[in-house]
Amino acid sequence: MTLRAAMRRALLLCAALLLGGCAVQTEALRRSLPADMAPRVELAGTPFFAQTDYHCGPAALATVLAASGKPVLPDLLGEQIFLPARTGTLQLEMIAGARRQGVVATRLPGTLEALLRELQAGQPVVVLLNLGLSWYPLWHYAVAIGYDLPRSEMLLRSGTTERAVLPMNTFEHTWVRAGSWAFVALPPDRWPATAEEAAVVEAAVGFERAAPPAQAVIAYRSALQRWGGSLSLQMGLGNALYAAGDKAGAAQAFEAATTRHPDSAPAWMNLASTRAELGQRDAAVAAARQAAHVADANWAAQARALLERLMPGTGAPVQP
């Protein structure tokens, strides 16, 4: 629905809640602004797409896609992500819709400070608001484009309003009632300033499923520049390189995973299998033996089976 219609419908409901208590995060930031946070930010160049009825999701997604260099009209996105039976768009569809357009959609930590820091870093943020109450929800997607802490205001691309100004405490209440859900859509070589490792892994894996392997390689490599110790990201890089046809690069990625995570049987197994496909039998045998040595019963059985294929009739010794 449009923001204006929803606000009219929810006005009395919201008023009762807003009078009942303060917005904790807003008040904390206003009392003690972090030294490295700007008091005001506005991403004035963020595109705007006025929504039609119930199409706040496609309009919000079109906004951040255009901002990331992937312009797509809301009508086209609506054909992909709008669910007539729900008269709206689910959060999963928003994320999937972004990935289909070649960008990485990453969930943000559910704090107001993280959201504001993302805006300060130059990234508009898709937010889900509940303009009603928990027992009478009125869902609305908008795009946060700025804030003014001294005036306690949030700036949004929302509904049919290009520059919606919302009291920050009202924004906080409506955002928290929607689960503090927010995401940033960026090209695969960039990641949100406030992203956390678990969310990055989820975003990269999801992007890999939707994107060409070469683009997934870019996403994993850029993520590893910040989260170099992540086994999941290192394995993802190896898998993406393998899917892209670069088996030598995949072997290097899996070897890096075994160096950082020597107790990871999957890393050793992937390394062994890839070395075997490259015709590097001795290296493959050594990696498979390591996999059998560190693995639980399931992985050990797979390692022994690989050793038997590499060394038929030897009894597949597992000693490293």
SEMAR-845672 format. One record per residue (C-alpha): residue number from 1; residue in three letters; chain; x, z, y. Coordinates in nm, 4 decimals. Layout:
R  seq  type  mol        px        pz        py
R  NUM   ALA    A         X         Z         Y
...
***
This chain:
R  seq  type  mol        px        pz        py
R    1   MET    A    0.0000    0.0000    0.0000
R    2   THR    A    0.1064   -0.0269    0.3642
R    3   LEU    A    0.2666    0.2716    0.5302
R    4   ARG    A    0.0025    0.2769    0.8026
R    5   ALA    A   -0.2887    0.2848    0.5598
R    6   ALA    A   -0.1226    0.5450    0.3423
R    7   MET    A   -0.0390    0.7671    0.6358
R    8   ARG    A   -0.3983    0.7596    0.7576
R    9   ARG    A   -0.5225    0.8492    0.4126
R   10   ALA    A   -0.2673    1.1234    0.3585
R   11   LEU    A   -0.2559    1.2757    0.7072
R   12   LEU    A   -0.4585    1.5883    0.6352
R   13   LEU    A   -0.2904    1.6443    0.3008
R   14   CYS    A    0.0568    1.6133    0.4479
R   15   ALA    A   -0.0251    1.8323    0.7453
R   16   ALA    A   -0.1159    2.1223    0.5214
R   17   LEU    A    0.2166    2.1000    0.3434
R   18   LEU    A    0.4314    2.0438    0.6497
R   19   LEU    A    0.2874    2.3483    0.8194
R   20   GLY    A    0.3618    2.5534    0.5106
R   21   GLY    A    0.7412    2.5457    0.5276
R   22   CYS    A    1.0500    2.3850    0.6720
R   23   ALA    A    1.2498    2.0972    0.5323
R   24   VAL    A    1.5482    2.2842    0.3905
R   25   GLN    A    1.8028    2.0012    0.3840
R   26   THR    A    1.7121    1.8768    0.7301
R   27   GLU    A    1.7486    2.2211    0.8815
R   28   ALA    A    2.0811    2.2804    0.7048
R   29   LEU    A    2.2275    1.9561    0.8390
R   30   ARG    A    2.1043    2.0223    1.1894
R   31   ARG    A    2.2504    2.3741    1.1880
R   32   SER    A    2.5885    2.2693    1.0510
R   33   LEU    A    2.6714    1.9014    1.0825
R   34   PRO    A    2.9746    1.8087    0.8661
R   35   ALA    A    3.2711    1.7195    1.0837
R   36   ASP    A    3.3008    1.3723    0.9317
R   37   MET    A    2.9341    1.2804    0.9702
R   38   ALA    A    2.8132    1.0834    1.2707
R   39   PRO    A    2.5157    1.2429    1.4474
R   40   ARG    A    2.3432    0.9044    1.4825
R   41   VAL    A    2.3521    0.5819    1.2812
R   42   GLU    A    2.1365    0.2710    1.2945
R   43   LEU    A    2.1935   -0.0414    1.0871
R   44   ALA    A    2.0134   -0.2560    1.3403
R   45   GLY    A    2.1116   -0.5827    1.1743
R   46   THR    A    1.9257   -0.5015    0.8539
R   47   PRO    A    1.6743   -0.7798    0.7790
R   48   PHE    A    1.3018   -0.7077    0.7842
R   49   PHE    A    1.0230   -0.8410    0.5662
R   50   ALA    A    0.6702   -0.7285    0.6468
R   51   GLN    A    0.4879   -0.6357    0.3309
R   52   THR    A    0.1483   -0.7524    0.2145
R   53   ASP    A   -0.0970   -0.5128    0.0490
R   54   TYR    A    0.0616   -0.3109   -0.2324
R   55   HIS    A    0.3817   -0.5161   -0.2124
R   56   CYS    A    0.6045   -0.2556   -0.0502
R   57   GLY    A    0.8385   -0.2822   -0.3508
R   58   PRO    A    0.9106   -0.6556   -0.3181
R   59   ALA    A    0.9485   -0.6205    0.0599
R   60   ALA    A    1.1936   -0.3304    0.0288
R   61   LEU    A    1.3930   -0.5064   -0.2407
R   62   ALA    A    1.4068   -0.8286   -0.0374
R   63   THR    A    1.5430   -0.6261    0.2544
R   64   VAL    A    1.8409   -0.4803    0.0694
R   65   LEU    A    1.9084   -0.8037   -0.1185
R   66   ALA    A    1.9320   -0.9931    0.2091
R   67   ALA    A    2.1570   -0.7208    0.3494
R   68   SER    A    2.3892   -0.7635    0.0499
R   69   GLY    A    2.4080   -1.1401    0.0934
R   70   LYS    A    2.1448   -1.2381   -0.1660
R   71   PRO    A    1.8378   -1.3444    0.0354
R   72   VAL    A    1.5205   -1.3791   -0.1716
R   73   LEU    A    1.1675   -1.3958   -0.0313
R   74   PRO    A    0.9370   -1.1041   -0.1152
R   75   ASP    A    0.6761   -1.3408   -0.2610
R   76   LEU    A    0.9238   -1.4630   -0.5213
R   77   LEU    A    1.0303   -1.1091   -0.6033
R   78   GLY    A    0.6666   -1.0084   -0.6288
R   79   GLU    A    0.6173   -1.2611   -0.9077
R   80   GLN    A    0.8958   -1.0865   -1.0981
R   81   ILE    A    0.8459   -0.7155   -1.0322
R   82   PHE    A    0.4885   -0.6538   -0.9113
R   83   LEU    A    0.2555   -0.5186   -1.1813
R   84   PRO    A   -0.1085   -0.6028   -1.1012
R   85   ALA    A   -0.2368   -0.3460   -1.3503
R   86   ARG    A   -0.0478   -0.0769   -1.1578
R   87   THR    A   -0.1131   -0.2327   -0.8159
R   88   GLY    A    0.2509   -0.1673   -0.7458
R   89   THR    A    0.6076   -0.1813   -0.8699
R   90   LEU    A    0.7729    0.0685   -1.1019
R   91   GLN    A    1.1170    0.2076   -1.0243
R   92   LEU    A    1.2634    0.0436   -1.3346
R   93   GLU    A    1.1356   -0.2921   -1.2126
R   94   MET    A    1.3024   -0.2407   -0.8751
R   95   ILE    A    1.6378   -0.1777   -1.0425
R   96   ALA    A    1.5960   -0.4650   -1.2883
R   97   GLY    A    1.4840   -0.6984   -1.0107
R   98   ALA    A    1.7991   -0.6251   -0.8129
R   99   ARG    A    2.0211   -0.6911   -1.1143
R  100   ARG    A    1.8533   -1.0236   -1.1821
R  101   GLN    A    1.9605   -1.1356   -0.8356
R  102   GLY    A    2.3269   -1.0624   -0.9029
R  103   VAL    A    2.3708   -0.7256   -0.7336
R  104   VAL    A    2.4466   -0.3844   -0.8778
R  105   ALA    A    2.1720   -0.1293   -0.8156
R  106   THR    A    2.3126    0.2239   -0.8178
R  107   ARG    A    2.1102    0.5440   -0.7958
R  108   LEU    A    2.2253    0.7894   -0.5310
R  109   PRO    A    2.2584    1.1657   -0.5631
R  110   GLY    A    1.9239    1.3135   -0.4668
R  111   THR    A    2.0367    1.4860   -0.1506
R  112   LEU    A    1.9630    1.4086    0.2112
R  113   GLU    A    2.3314    1.4368    0.2992
R  114   ALA    A    2.4235    1.1710    0.0416
R  115   LEU    A    2.1568    0.9390    0.1795
R  116   LEU    A    2.2804    0.9844    0.5365
R  117   ARG    A    2.6413    0.9322    0.4324
R  118   GLU    A    2.5426    0.6064    0.2665
R  119   LEU    A    2.3858    0.4913    0.5909
R  120   GLN    A    2.7002    0.5933    0.7766
R  121   ALA    A    2.8974    0.3771    0.5312
R  122   GLY    A    2.6841    0.0790    0.6334
R  123   GLN    A    2.4516    0.0536    0.3344
R  124   PRO    A    2.0720    0.0429    0.3801
R  125   VAL    A    1.9020    0.2513    0.1127
R  126   VAL    A    1.5808    0.1877   -0.0802
R  127   VAL    A    1.3797    0.5099   -0.0949
R  128   LEU    A    1.0608    0.6018   -0.2753
R  129   LEU    A    0.8221    0.8231   -0.0803
R  130   ASN    A    0.5137    1.0110   -0.1904
R  131   LEU    A    0.2901    1.0111    0.1147
R  132   GLY    A    0.0326    1.2238   -0.0654
R  133   LEU    A    0.0843    1.5307   -0.2810
R  134   SER    A    0.2098    1.5876   -0.6348
R  135   TRP    A   -0.1462    1.5936   -0.7669
R  136   TYR    A   -0.2613    1.3074   -0.5415
R  137   PRO    A    0.0371    1.0737   -0.5053
R  138   LEU    A    0.0493    0.7831   -0.2634
R  139   TRP    A    0.3659    0.5954   -0.3503
R  140   HIS    A    0.5516    0.3855   -0.0972
R  141   TYR    A    0.8881    0.2069   -0.0990
R  142   ALA    A    1.0776    0.1809    0.2272
R  143   VAL    A    1.4341    0.1090    0.3349
R  144   ALA    A    1.6257    0.3728    0.5278
R  145   ILE    A    1.8346    0.2044    0.7974
R  146   GLY    A    1.9428    0.4955    1.0134
R  147   TYR    A    1.9018    0.8485    1.1368
R  148   ASP    A    1.9280    1.0584    1.4512
R  149   LEU    A    2.0112    1.4184    1.3678
R  150   PRO    A    1.9868    1.5588    1.7238
R  151   ARG    A    1.6342    1.4151    1.7465
R  152   SER    A    1.5672    1.4911    1.3782
R  153   GLU    A    1.4467    1.1366    1.3044
R  154   MET    A    1.4786    0.8873    1.0206
R  155   LEU    A    1.4667    0.5139    1.0869
R  156   LEU    A    1.3026    0.2886    0.8303
R  157   ARG    A    1.2081   -0.0683    0.7556
R  158   SER    A    0.8643    0.0165    0.6248
R  159   GLY    A    0.5377   -0.1595    0.5584
R  160   THR    A    0.4604   -0.3866    0.8510
R  161   THR    A    0.6774   -0.1864    1.0920
R  162   GLU    A    1.0251   -0.3205    1.1556
R  163   ARG    A    1.1573    0.0040    1.3049
R  164   ALA    A    0.9519    0.2952    1.1806
R  165   VAL    A    1.0572    0.6311    1.3237
R  166   LEU    A    0.9674    0.9253    1.1022
R  167   PRO    A    1.0368    1.2932    1.1737
R  168   MET    A    1.3196    1.3882    0.9423
R  169   ASN    A    1.1372    1.6880    0.8012
R  170   THR    A    0.8391    1.4656    0.7161
R  171   PHE    A    1.0740    1.2170    0.5534
R  172   GLU    A    1.2398    1.4919    0.3515
R  173   HIS    A    0.9079    1.6293    0.2265
R  174   THR    A    0.7743    1.2886    0.1245
R  175   TRP    A    1.1042    1.1850   -0.0336
R  176   VAL    A    1.1458    1.5070   -0.2318
R  177   ARG    A    0.7875    1.4772   -0.3562
R  178   ALA    A    0.8896    1.1388   -0.5006
R  179   GLY    A    1.1829    1.2926   -0.6863
R  180   SER    A    1.4434    1.2212   -0.4167
R  181   TRP    A    1.4741    0.8724   -0.5646
R  182   ALA    A    1.6982    0.6234   -0.3853
R  183   PHE    A    1.9322    0.3382   -0.4664
R  184   VAL    A    2.1776    0.1029   -0.3012
R  185   ALA    A    2.2154   -0.2656   -0.3941
R  186   LEU    A    2.5652   -0.4083   -0.3522
R  187   PRO    A    2.7784   -0.6992   -0.4775
R  188   PRO    A    2.9689   -0.6169   -0.7978
R  189   ASP    A    3.2978   -0.5589   -0.6159
R  190   ARG    A    3.1557   -0.2704   -0.4091
R  191   TRP    A    3.0104    0.0695   -0.4899
R  192   PRO    A    2.8139    0.3229   -0.2843
R  193   ALA    A    3.0208    0.5711   -0.0883
R  194   THR    A    2.8419    0.8674   -0.2462
R  195   ALA    A    2.7989    0.7342   -0.6000
R  196   GLU    A    2.8716    0.9662   -0.8921
R  197   GLU    A    3.0382    0.8569   -1.2154
R  198   ALA    A    2.7332    0.8922   -1.4408
R  199   ALA    A    2.5212    0.6799   -1.2072
R  200   VAL    A    2.7994    0.4220   -1.1781
R  201   VAL    A    2.8295    0.3915   -1.5568
R  202   GLU    A    2.4527    0.3486   -1.5862
R  203   ALA    A    2.4534    0.0869   -1.3099
R  204   ALA    A    2.7491   -0.1062   -1.4508
R  205   VAL    A    2.6101   -0.1129   -1.8045
R  206   GLY    A    2.2707   -0.2257   -1.6766
R  207   PHE    A    2.4317   -0.4939   -1.4627
R  208   GLU    A    2.6364   -0.6168   -1.7601
R  209   ARG    A    2.3159   -0.6790   -1.9549
R  210   ALA    A    2.1712   -0.8971   -1.6788
R  211   ALA    A    2.4745   -1.0669   -1.5250
R  212   PRO    A    2.7198   -1.3337   -1.6410
R  213   PRO    A    3.0194   -1.1716   -1.8153
R  214   ALA    A    3.2586   -1.2720   -1.5361
R  215   GLN    A    3.0471   -1.0802   -1.2842
R  216   ALA    A    3.0348   -0.7780   -1.5141
R  217   VAL    A    3.4151   -0.7870   -1.5304
R  218   ILE    A    3.4271   -0.7645   -1.1502
R  219   ALA    A    3.1891   -0.4678   -1.1519
R  220   TYR    A    3.3855   -0.2747   -1.4129
R  221   ARG    A    3.7213   -0.3448   -1.2517
R  222   SER    A    3.6024   -0.2347   -0.9097
R  223   ALA    A    3.4472    0.0807   -1.0566
R  224   LEU    A    3.7679    0.1682   -1.2409
R  225   GLN    A    3.9543    0.1651   -0.9111
R  226   ARG    A    3.7595    0.4813   -0.8221
R  227   TRP    A    3.6787    0.6262   -1.1642
R  228   GLY    A    3.9902    0.5278   -1.3560
R  229   GLY    A    3.9502    0.8044   -1.6117
R  230   SER    A    3.6097    0.6892   -1.7329
R  231   LEU    A    3.6138    0.5890   -2.0991
R  232   SER    A    3.2731    0.4235   -2.0654
R  233   LEU    A    3.3893    0.2034   -1.7781
R  234   GLN    A    3.7137    0.1108   -1.9540
R  235   MET    A    3.5261    0.0184   -2.2719
R  236   GLY    A    3.2749   -0.1739   -2.0636
R  237   LEU    A    3.5564   -0.3731   -1.9069
R  238   GLY    A    3.6915   -0.4596   -2.2504
R  239   ASN    A    3.3497   -0.5667   -2.3751
R  240   ALA    A    3.2869   -0.7779   -2.0644
R  241   LEU    A    3.6258   -0.9481   -2.0920
R  242   TYR    A    3.5569   -1.0198   -2.4587
R  243   ALA    A    3.2160   -1.1675   -2.3717
R  244   ALA    A    3.3853   -1.3793   -2.1041
R  245   GLY    A    3.6144   -1.5257   -2.3698
R  246   ASP    A    3.9267   -1.3387   -2.2605
R  247   LYS    A    4.0223   -1.1678   -2.5868
R  248   ALA    A    4.3764   -1.0940   -2.4715
R  249   GLY    A    4.2411   -0.9230   -2.1609
R  250   ALA    A    3.9897   -0.7347   -2.3735
R  251   ALA    A    4.2680   -0.6090   -2.6002
R  252   GLN    A    4.4589   -0.4853   -2.2957
R  253   ALA    A    4.1500   -0.3031   -2.1713
R  254   PHE    A    4.0877   -0.1401   -2.5086
R  255   GLU    A    4.4543   -0.0434   -2.5335
R  256   ALA    A    4.4295    0.1218   -2.1925
R  257   ALA    A    4.1274    0.3121   -2.3226
R  258   THR    A    4.3250    0.4399   -2.6231
R  259   THR    A    4.6113    0.5456   -2.3965
R  260   ARG    A    4.3859    0.7581   -2.1778
R  261   HIS    A    4.1538    0.8646   -2.4587
R  262   PRO    A    4.3580    0.8790   -2.7809
R  263   ASP    A    4.0787    1.0617   -2.9657
R  264   SER    A    3.8257    0.7821   -2.9108
R  265   ALA    A    3.7570    0.6109   -3.2427
R  266   PRO    A    3.5445    0.3361   -3.0784
R  267   ALA    A    3.8353    0.2467   -2.8499
R  268   TRP    A    4.0746    0.2215   -3.1456
R  269   MET    A    3.8228    0.0209   -3.3487
R  270   ASN    A    3.7570   -0.2264   -3.0673
R  271   LEU    A    4.1302   -0.2616   -3.0177
R  272   ALA    A    4.1854   -0.3186   -3.3901
R  273   SER    A    3.9090   -0.5772   -3.4172
R  274   THR    A    4.0272   -0.7670   -3.1106
R  275   ARG    A    4.3909   -0.7646   -3.2211
R  276   ALA    A    4.2783   -0.8971   -3.5586
R  277   GLU    A    4.0888   -1.1842   -3.3953
R  278   LEU    A    4.4014   -1.2658   -3.1948
R  279   GLY    A    4.5978   -1.2926   -3.5186
R  280   GLN    A    4.8007   -0.9797   -3.4421
R  281   ARG    A    4.7680   -0.8297   -3.7884
R  282   ASP    A    5.0276   -0.5525   -3.7654
R  283   ALA    A    4.8907   -0.4268   -3.4324
R  284   ALA    A    4.5381   -0.4448   -3.5715
R  285   VAL    A    4.6349   -0.2432   -3.8797
R  286   ALA    A    4.8035    0.0223   -3.6661
R  287   ALA    A    4.4967    0.0549   -3.4433
R  288   ALA    A    4.2586    0.0687   -3.7405
R  289   ARG    A    4.4668    0.3457   -3.8975
R  290   GLN    A    4.4454    0.5422   -3.5754
R  291   ALA    A    4.0690    0.4928   -3.5713
R  292   ALA    A    4.0404    0.6244   -3.9260
R  293   HIS    A    4.2636    0.9189   -3.8394
R  294   VAL    A    4.0649    1.0400   -3.5375
R  295   ALA    A    3.7151    0.9384   -3.6449
R  296   ASP    A    3.4199    1.1176   -3.7931
R  297   ALA    A    3.2941    1.0052   -4.1344
R  298   ASN    A    3.0957    0.7086   -4.0000
R  299   TRP    A    3.3751    0.5621   -3.7896
R  300   ALA    A    3.6331    0.6415   -4.0574
R  301   ALA    A    3.4344    0.4362   -4.3086
R  302   GLN    A    3.4253    0.1425   -4.0668
R  303   ALA    A    3.7978    0.1761   -4.0069
R  304   ARG    A    3.8703    0.1763   -4.3798
R  305   ALA    A    3.6525   -0.1319   -4.4239
R  306   LEU    A    3.8494   -0.3099   -4.1524
R  307   LEU    A    4.1769   -0.2045   -4.3098
R  308   GLU    A    4.0614   -0.3392   -4.6443
R  309   ARG    A    3.9883   -0.6756   -4.4820
R  310   LEU    A    4.3272   -0.6756   -4.3125
R  311   MET    A    4.5151   -0.5464   -4.6177
R  312   PRO    A    4.3083   -0.6446   -4.9221
R  313   GLY    A    4.3842   -0.4559   -5.2414
R  314   THR    A    4.6014   -0.1897   -5.0773
R  315   GLY    A    4.3486    0.0929   -5.0896
R  316   ALA    A    4.3278    0.0944   -4.7105
R  317   PRO    A    4.5655    0.3832   -4.6303
R  318   VAL    A    4.4540    0.5789   -4.3265
R  319   GLN    A    4.7667    0.7739   -4.2332
R  320   PRO    A    4.8790    0.6968   -3.8784
***
